[in-house]
Amino acid sequence: FNSGAAKVSIPILSEAGVPQVSPANTYVGLTTNEDGSEPGEPDKYYPTGDRTYVRIVPRDTIQAAALVTLMKQEGCTKVAVTNDKEVYGAGLARVIELSAKEQGLELTGNDPIDKNAANYRSLAQKHKAAGADCFVYAGITANNAVQLFKDFAAALPDAKLYGPDGVAETGFVSEKDGGIPEDLNPRVKVTVATLAPDQYPPEGQEFFKEFTEKFSVDNPDPYAIYGYEAMKLALDAIERSGTGEKADIKKALFETKDRQSVLGTYSIDENGDTTLTDYGVYAIEDGALKFDQTIKAQTQ
């Protein structure tokens, strides 16, 4: 589920030839050496040279471009960037920097945070002094994201606030579940590679209907549908393998072409990446994620 965990698990599973399907990893370096990756990536995760890992969400080069495109659309001119120093957060922040440069958006800095800090008031004041009119965090909820947003919101009272898929969950958006205060809801938007239920194919719409009925939730967390499709793809690959052997299942995963799924039609490329690229933008209403728009990321 988390890119930092995948960084550890991929080499172990790859060495054993065990196929792996992720519903949520977006860190660039797990599959490619594109901008945002670190030296030696992704080869160091595959000690035998055998690719065993695929993911069904777009990598962060696409998410970063979507975030920057969104911020430009909404009038941001100087953006404060912070990251949680972990594999996913630091990597996403790097590609946000690169995408901002490509799209002509000025940043007031990209600062790593201490997840154990009591507050981030001085950091927020630093970016205020530099003229920031918007704020974006690259990281996950668990690394003190709620406190970070509260402090930047207070220092930049007119700023729009943005987050990635790492905070697209109830624990961040719902005040009663420990998330951000409800009065910040109108100022916050997050990107995640899911769309509005009515923008999915019939299979996807049926998924949301059944999920809502079974679990009595009006707005399923966006990754519910990805968890479902990750397992569906795994089961499909086992069936297509014809043997159920690890090597044949892995081969079937990488031979996935034009798969019709709850997410739409996609293929898996030679790196293990999905061909899906659209990102959804979610606003927050009454402590719940609410679909806002689809972003076609401006990538070069």
VOVOTOR-489388 format. One record per residue (C-alpha): residue number from 1; x, y, z. Coordinates in nm, 3 decimals. Example, Ala and Ser with C-alpha at 12.3 -4.5 7.8 and 13.67 -1.06 7.14 Angstrom:
% VOVOTOR-489388
pt n->1, X->1.230, Y->-0.450, Z->0.780 $
pt n->2, X->1.367, Y->-0.106, Z->0.714 $
% end
This chain:
% VOVOTOR-489388
pt n->1, X->0.000, Y->0.000, Z->0.000 $
pt n->2, X->0.279, Y->0.245, Z->0.090 $
pt n->3, X->0.576, Y->0.315, Z->-0.139 $
pt n->4, X->0.823, Y->0.302, Z->0.150 $
pt n->5, X->0.703, Y->-0.049, Z->0.235 $
pt n->6, X->0.724, Y->-0.154, Z->-0.130 $
pt n->7, X->1.086, Y->-0.039, Z->-0.142 $
pt n->8, X->1.156, Y->-0.309, Z->0.118 $
pt n->9, X->0.925, Y->-0.581, Z->-0.010 $
pt n->10, X->1.001, Y->-0.567, Z->-0.384 $
pt n->11, X->1.362, Y->-0.698, Z->-0.366 $
pt n->12, X->1.263, Y->-0.982, Z->-0.131 $
pt n->13, X->0.969, Y->-1.091, Z->-0.345 $
pt n->14, X->1.160, Y->-1.037, Z->-0.669 $
pt n->15, X->1.445, Y->-1.261, Z->-0.554 $
pt n->16, X->1.189, Y->-1.531, Z->-0.474 $
pt n->17, X->1.006, Y->-1.476, Z->-0.805 $
pt n->18, X->0.682, Y->-1.381, Z->-0.629 $
pt n->19, X->0.454, Y->-1.154, Z->-0.835 $
pt n->20, X->0.334, Y->-0.837, Z->-0.660 $
pt n->21, X->0.043, Y->-0.605, Z->-0.745 $
pt n->22, X->0.010, Y->-0.268, Z->-0.574 $
pt n->23, X->-0.317, Y->-0.075, Z->-0.546 $
pt n->24, X->-0.152, Y->0.245, Z->-0.421 $
pt n->25, X->0.227, Y->0.284, Z->-0.469 $
pt n->26, X->0.308, Y->0.594, Z->-0.675 $
pt n->27, X->0.680, Y->0.659, Z->-0.609 $
pt n->28, X->0.859, Y->0.699, Z->-0.944 $
pt n->29, X->1.175, Y->0.502, Z->-0.864 $
pt n->30, X->0.998, Y->0.172, Z->-0.799 $
pt n->31, X->0.960, Y->0.118, Z->-1.173 $
pt n->32, X->1.158, Y->0.382, Z->-1.365 $
pt n->33, X->1.464, Y->0.607, Z->-1.349 $
pt n->34, X->1.261, Y->0.914, Z->-1.449 $
pt n->35, X->1.306, Y->1.249, Z->-1.275 $
pt n->36, X->1.217, Y->1.211, Z->-0.909 $
pt n->37, X->1.393, Y->0.876, Z->-0.873 $
pt n->38, X->1.724, Y->0.824, Z->-0.690 $
pt n->39, X->2.055, Y->0.688, Z->-0.829 $
pt n->40, X->2.041, Y->0.312, Z->-0.886 $
pt n->41, X->1.662, Y->0.301, Z->-0.914 $
pt n->42, X->1.472, Y->0.098, Z->-1.014 $
pt n->43, X->1.737, Y->-0.169, Z->-1.085 $
pt n->44, X->1.843, Y->-0.202, Z->-0.721 $
pt n->45, X->1.497, Y->-0.331, Z->-0.632 $
pt n->46, X->1.530, Y->-0.624, Z->-0.873 $
pt n->47, X->1.851, Y->-0.806, Z->-0.767 $
pt n->48, X->1.797, Y->-1.088, Z->-1.016 $
pt n->49, X->1.708, Y->-0.849, Z->-1.297 $
pt n->50, X->1.362, Y->-1.005, Z->-1.302 $
pt n->51, X->1.069, Y->-0.762, Z->-1.286 $
pt n->52, X->0.797, Y->-0.905, Z->-1.063 $
pt n->53, X->0.612, Y->-0.589, Z->-0.957 $
pt n->54, X->0.320, Y->-0.408, Z->-1.120 $
pt n->55, X->0.097, Y->-0.124, Z->-1.001 $
pt n->56, X->-0.245, Y->-0.008, Z->-1.114 $
pt n->57, X->-0.210, Y->0.360, Z->-1.014 $
pt n->58, X->-0.019, Y->0.621, Z->-1.218 $
pt n->59, X->0.331, Y->0.709, Z->-1.089 $
pt n->60, X->0.409, Y->1.041, Z->-0.924 $
pt n->61, X->0.547, Y->1.218, Z->-1.232 $
pt n->62, X->0.183, Y->1.227, Z->-1.341 $
pt n->63, X->0.046, Y->1.318, Z->-0.996 $
pt n->64, X->0.298, Y->1.603, Z->-0.958 $
pt n->65, X->0.204, Y->1.743, Z->-1.297 $
pt n->66, X->-0.164, Y->1.718, Z->-1.203 $
pt n->67, X->-0.106, Y->1.908, Z->-0.877 $
pt n->68, X->0.090, Y->2.184, Z->-1.050 $
pt n->69, X->-0.168, Y->2.208, Z->-1.329 $
pt n->70, X->-0.443, Y->2.239, Z->-1.065 $
pt n->71, X->-0.258, Y->2.505, Z->-0.866 $
pt n->72, X->-0.196, Y->2.712, Z->-1.179 $
pt n->73, X->-0.560, Y->2.679, Z->-1.281 $
pt n->74, X->-0.666, Y->2.809, Z->-0.941 $
pt n->75, X->-0.445, Y->3.118, Z->-0.954 $
pt n->76, X->-0.148, Y->3.020, Z->-0.739 $
pt n->77, X->0.165, Y->3.225, Z->-0.816 $
pt n->78, X->0.406, Y->3.133, Z->-0.532 $
pt n->79, X->0.372, Y->2.791, Z->-0.370 $
pt n->80, X->0.516, Y->2.666, Z->-0.040 $
pt n->81, X->0.615, Y->2.298, Z->-0.067 $
pt n->82, X->0.680, Y->2.067, Z->0.228 $
pt n->83, X->0.748, Y->1.693, Z->0.235 $
pt n->84, X->0.763, Y->1.423, Z->0.503 $
pt n->85, X->1.115, Y->1.300, Z->0.404 $
pt n->86, X->0.992, Y->0.948, Z->0.327 $
pt n->87, X->1.032, Y->0.764, Z->-0.005 $
pt n->88, X->0.691, Y->0.868, Z->-0.137 $
pt n->89, X->0.679, Y->1.222, Z->0.003 $
pt n->90, X->1.034, Y->1.330, Z->-0.079 $
pt n->91, X->1.008, Y->1.177, Z->-0.426 $
pt n->92, X->0.676, Y->1.346, Z->-0.499 $
pt n->93, X->0.812, Y->1.681, Z->-0.378 $
pt n->94, X->1.107, Y->1.648, Z->-0.618 $
pt n->95, X->0.882, Y->1.593, Z->-0.916 $
pt n->96, X->0.652, Y->1.879, Z->-0.804 $
pt n->97, X->0.961, Y->2.102, Z->-0.818 $
pt n->98, X->1.045, Y->1.979, Z->-1.167 $
pt n->99, X->0.689, Y->2.012, Z->-1.292 $
pt n->100, X->0.659, Y->2.362, Z->-1.145 $
pt n->101, X->0.972, Y->2.464, Z->-1.335 $
pt n->102, X->0.831, Y->2.319, Z->-1.659 $
pt n->103, X->0.495, Y->2.489, Z->-1.612 $
pt n->104, X->0.633, Y->2.823, Z->-1.492 $
pt n->105, X->0.507, Y->2.815, Z->-1.134 $
pt n->106, X->0.728, Y->2.973, Z->-0.867 $
pt n->107, X->0.801, Y->2.792, Z->-0.539 $
pt n->108, X->0.901, Y->2.954, Z->-0.211 $
pt n->109, X->1.091, Y->2.641, Z->-0.111 $
pt n->110, X->1.066, Y->2.266, Z->-0.063 $
pt n->111, X->1.118, Y->2.188, Z->0.304 $
pt n->112, X->1.137, Y->1.846, Z->0.471 $
pt n->113, X->0.948, Y->1.832, Z->0.800 $
pt n->114, X->1.009, Y->1.656, Z->1.128 $
pt n->115, X->0.702, Y->1.436, Z->1.175 $
pt n->116, X->0.748, Y->1.452, Z->1.553 $
pt n->117, X->0.750, Y->1.833, Z->1.575 $
pt n->118, X->0.497, Y->1.994, Z->1.810 $
pt n->119, X->0.411, Y->2.252, Z->1.543 $
pt n->120, X->0.530, Y->2.408, Z->1.217 $
pt n->121, X->0.462, Y->2.774, Z->1.289 $
pt n->122, X->0.815, Y->2.900, Z->1.221 $
pt n->123, X->0.832, Y->2.708, Z->0.893 $
pt n->124, X->0.497, Y->2.853, Z->0.789 $
pt n->125, X->0.615, Y->3.204, Z->0.878 $
pt n->126, X->0.926, Y->3.153, Z->0.664 $
pt n->127, X->0.711, Y->3.078, Z->0.359 $
pt n->128, X->0.476, Y->3.365, Z->0.442 $
pt n->129, X->0.773, Y->3.601, Z->0.441 $
pt n->130, X->0.873, Y->3.464, Z->0.100 $
pt n->131, X->0.531, Y->3.559, Z->-0.037 $
pt n->132, X->0.362, Y->3.218, Z->-0.060 $
pt n->133, X->-0.003, Y->3.237, Z->-0.167 $
pt n->134, X->-0.062, Y->2.859, Z->-0.182 $
pt n->135, X->0.064, Y->2.553, Z->0.006 $
pt n->136, X->0.116, Y->2.190, Z->-0.095 $
pt n->137, X->0.227, Y->1.895, Z->0.118 $
pt n->138, X->0.391, Y->1.584, Z->-0.024 $
pt n->139, X->0.353, Y->1.299, Z->0.222 $
pt n->140, X->0.113, Y->1.083, Z->0.418 $
pt n->141, X->-0.142, Y->1.166, Z->0.685 $
pt n->142, X->0.040, Y->0.971, Z->0.958 $
pt n->143, X->0.343, Y->1.202, Z->0.946 $
pt n->144, X->0.169, Y->1.489, Z->1.129 $
pt n->145, X->-0.011, Y->1.622, Z->0.822 $
pt n->146, X->-0.305, Y->1.759, Z->1.021 $
pt n->147, X->-0.086, Y->1.981, Z->1.241 $
pt n->148, X->0.109, Y->2.094, Z->0.934 $
pt n->149, X->-0.205, Y->2.205, Z->0.751 $
pt n->150, X->-0.340, Y->2.382, Z->1.059 $
pt n->151, X->-0.020, Y->2.584, Z->1.102 $
pt n->152, X->0.014, Y->2.679, Z->0.735 $
pt n->153, X->-0.355, Y->2.769, Z->0.718 $
pt n->154, X->-0.312, Y->3.003, Z->1.015 $
pt n->155, X->0.002, Y->3.168, Z->0.874 $
pt n->156, X->-0.144, Y->3.201, Z->0.524 $
pt n->157, X->-0.511, Y->3.284, Z->0.593 $
pt n->158, X->-0.597, Y->3.347, Z->0.226 $
pt n->159, X->-0.397, Y->3.057, Z->0.080 $
pt n->160, X->-0.540, Y->2.754, Z->-0.094 $
pt n->161, X->-0.407, Y->2.427, Z->0.053 $
pt n->162, X->-0.328, Y->2.112, Z->-0.148 $
pt n->163, X->-0.238, Y->1.751, Z->-0.075 $
pt n->164, X->-0.172, Y->1.431, Z->-0.270 $
pt n->165, X->-0.324, Y->1.084, Z->-0.255 $
pt n->166, X->-0.123, Y->1.024, Z->0.064 $
pt n->167, X->-0.383, Y->1.227, Z->0.256 $
pt n->168, X->-0.691, Y->1.123, Z->0.056 $
pt n->169, X->-0.846, Y->0.937, Z->0.346 $
pt n->170, X->-1.094, Y->0.978, Z->0.629 $
pt n->171, X->-0.820, Y->1.019, Z->0.891 $
pt n->172, X->-0.712, Y->1.343, Z->0.724 $
pt n->173, X->-1.037, Y->1.497, Z->0.600 $
pt n->174, X->-1.272, Y->1.417, Z->0.892 $
pt n->175, X->-1.231, Y->1.626, Z->1.208 $
pt n->176, X->-1.422, Y->1.372, Z->1.418 $
pt n->177, X->-1.170, Y->1.107, Z->1.308 $
pt n->178, X->-0.870, Y->1.321, Z->1.399 $
pt n->179, X->-0.847, Y->1.510, Z->1.071 $
pt n->180, X->-0.828, Y->1.878, Z->0.982 $
pt n->181, X->-1.073, Y->2.124, Z->1.142 $
pt n->182, X->-1.397, Y->2.151, Z->0.948 $
pt n->183, X->-1.350, Y->2.524, Z->0.890 $
pt n->184, X->-1.053, Y->2.441, Z->0.667 $
pt n->185, X->-1.262, Y->2.218, Z->0.438 $
pt n->186, X->-1.335, Y->2.487, Z->0.176 $
pt n->187, X->-0.963, Y->2.568, Z->0.137 $
pt n->188, X->-0.829, Y->2.216, Z->0.082 $
pt n->189, X->-0.814, Y->2.003, Z->-0.233 $
pt n->190, X->-0.636, Y->1.672, Z->-0.286 $
pt n->191, X->-0.540, Y->1.476, Z->-0.596 $
pt n->192, X->-0.589, Y->1.103, Z->-0.625 $
pt n->193, X->-0.605, Y->0.875, Z->-0.926 $
pt n->194, X->-0.975, Y->0.806, Z->-0.888 $
pt n->195, X->-1.269, Y->0.976, Z->-1.052 $
pt n->196, X->-1.632, Y->1.043, Z->-0.966 $
pt n->197, X->-1.835, Y->0.722, Z->-0.947 $
pt n->198, X->-2.047, Y->0.836, Z->-1.242 $
pt n->199, X->-1.734, Y->0.878, Z->-1.457 $
pt n->200, X->-1.641, Y->0.511, Z->-1.429 $
pt n->201, X->-1.756, Y->0.243, Z->-1.670 $
pt n->202, X->-2.066, Y->0.041, Z->-1.573 $
pt n->203, X->-1.852, Y->-0.213, Z->-1.383 $
pt n->204, X->-1.705, Y->0.067, Z->-1.171 $
pt n->205, X->-2.042, Y->0.223, Z->-1.101 $
pt n->206, X->-2.172, Y->-0.117, Z->-0.992 $
pt n->207, X->-1.872, Y->-0.152, Z->-0.758 $
pt n->208, X->-1.954, Y->0.178, Z->-0.584 $
pt n->209, X->-2.320, Y->0.083, Z->-0.556 $
pt n->210, X->-2.243, Y->-0.255, Z->-0.398 $
pt n->211, X->-1.968, Y->-0.118, Z->-0.172 $
pt n->212, X->-2.199, Y->0.156, Z->-0.044 $
pt n->213, X->-2.477, Y->-0.094, Z->0.025 $
pt n->214, X->-2.250, Y->-0.342, Z->0.202 $
pt n->215, X->-2.057, Y->-0.096, Z->0.422 $
pt n->216, X->-2.320, Y->0.180, Z->0.459 $
pt n->217, X->-2.087, Y->0.460, Z->0.346 $
pt n->218, X->-2.190, Y->0.737, Z->0.108 $
pt n->219, X->-1.835, Y->0.826, Z->0.002 $
pt n->220, X->-1.602, Y->0.523, Z->-0.007 $
pt n->221, X->-1.235, Y->0.616, Z->0.039 $
pt n->222, X->-1.089, Y->0.648, Z->-0.312 $
pt n->223, X->-0.857, Y->0.350, Z->-0.270 $
pt n->224, X->-1.141, Y->0.106, Z->-0.209 $
pt n->225, X->-1.185, Y->0.058, Z->-0.583 $
pt n->226, X->-0.808, Y->0.018, Z->-0.631 $
pt n->227, X->-0.788, Y->-0.252, Z->-0.367 $
pt n->228, X->-1.070, Y->-0.433, Z->-0.542 $
pt n->229, X->-0.908, Y->-0.406, Z->-0.887 $
pt n->230, X->-0.565, Y->-0.513, Z->-0.756 $
pt n->231, X->-0.715, Y->-0.842, Z->-0.641 $
pt n->232, X->-0.923, Y->-0.880, Z->-0.958 $
pt n->233, X->-0.607, Y->-0.835, Z->-1.169 $
pt n->234, X->-0.418, Y->-1.089, Z->-0.955 $
pt n->235, X->-0.697, Y->-1.346, Z->-0.990 $
pt n->236, X->-0.721, Y->-1.278, Z->-1.365 $
pt n->237, X->-0.344, Y->-1.328, Z->-1.405 $
pt n->238, X->-0.359, Y->-1.656, Z->-1.212 $
pt n->239, X->-0.634, Y->-1.775, Z->-1.445 $
pt n->240, X->-0.455, Y->-1.656, Z->-1.759 $
pt n->241, X->-0.131, Y->-1.822, Z->-1.646 $
pt n->242, X->-0.287, Y->-2.160, Z->-1.715 $
pt n->243, X->-0.064, Y->-2.325, Z->-1.454 $
pt n->244, X->-0.082, Y->-2.117, Z->-1.136 $
pt n->245, X->0.300, Y->-2.118, Z->-1.124 $
pt n->246, X->0.469, Y->-1.797, Z->-1.006 $
pt n->247, X->0.666, Y->-1.739, Z->-1.326 $
pt n->248, X->0.358, Y->-1.786, Z->-1.543 $
pt n->249, X->0.146, Y->-1.557, Z->-1.325 $
pt n->250, X->0.414, Y->-1.288, Z->-1.345 $
pt n->251, X->0.428, Y->-1.326, Z->-1.724 $
pt n->252, X->0.050, Y->-1.292, Z->-1.742 $
pt n->253, X->0.058, Y->-0.974, Z->-1.532 $
pt n->254, X->0.305, Y->-0.809, Z->-1.770 $
pt n->255, X->0.103, Y->-0.927, Z->-2.069 $
pt n->256, X->-0.207, Y->-0.744, Z->-1.942 $
pt n->257, X->-0.337, Y->-0.551, Z->-2.245 $
pt n->258, X->-0.657, Y->-0.350, Z->-2.286 $
pt n->259, X->-0.803, Y->-0.494, Z->-1.968 $
pt n->260, X->-1.161, Y->-0.384, Z->-1.913 $
pt n->261, X->-1.198, Y->-0.318, Z->-1.543 $
pt n->262, X->-1.382, Y->-0.118, Z->-1.280 $
pt n->263, X->-1.119, Y->0.153, Z->-1.335 $
pt n->264, X->-1.164, Y->0.162, Z->-1.711 $
pt n->265, X->-0.955, Y->0.001, Z->-1.984 $
pt n->266, X->-0.580, Y->-0.018, Z->-1.919 $
pt n->267, X->-0.263, Y->-0.209, Z->-2.002 $
pt n->268, X->0.051, Y->-0.284, Z->-1.799 $
pt n->269, X->0.373, Y->-0.167, Z->-1.967 $
pt n->270, X->0.718, Y->-0.329, Z->-1.962 $
pt n->271, X->0.809, Y->-0.143, Z->-1.641 $
pt n->272, X->0.500, Y->-0.264, Z->-1.457 $
pt n->273, X->0.318, Y->0.069, Z->-1.485 $
pt n->274, X->-0.046, Y->0.124, Z->-1.580 $
pt n->275, X->-0.144, Y->0.318, Z->-1.891 $
pt n->276, X->-0.411, Y->0.509, Z->-1.692 $
pt n->277, X->-0.312, Y->0.875, Z->-1.643 $
pt n->278, X->-0.615, Y->1.080, Z->-1.536 $
pt n->279, X->-0.613, Y->1.226, Z->-1.184 $
pt n->280, X->-0.921, Y->1.319, Z->-0.991 $
pt n->281, X->-0.935, Y->1.633, Z->-0.778 $
pt n->282, X->-1.135, Y->1.604, Z->-0.458 $
pt n->283, X->-1.269, Y->1.887, Z->-0.244 $
pt n->284, X->-1.375, Y->1.832, Z->0.117 $
pt n->285, X->-1.733, Y->1.881, Z->0.231 $
pt n->286, X->-1.857, Y->1.807, Z->0.581 $
pt n->287, X->-1.543, Y->1.608, Z->0.657 $
pt n->288, X->-1.570, Y->1.384, Z->0.349 $
pt n->289, X->-1.395, Y->1.372, Z->0.013 $
pt n->290, X->-1.618, Y->1.496, Z->-0.269 $
pt n->291, X->-1.521, Y->1.465, Z->-0.634 $
pt n->292, X->-1.447, Y->1.805, Z->-0.789 $
pt n->293, X->-1.297, Y->1.756, Z->-1.136 $
pt n->294, X->-1.069, Y->1.547, Z->-1.354 $
pt n->295, X->-0.725, Y->1.690, Z->-1.427 $
pt n->296, X->-0.545, Y->1.616, Z->-1.751 $
pt n->297, X->-0.190, Y->1.663, Z->-1.625 $
pt n->298, X->0.028, Y->1.897, Z->-1.831 $
pt n->299, X->0.340, Y->1.684, Z->-1.880 $
pt n->300, X->0.618, Y->1.740, Z->-2.129 $
% end
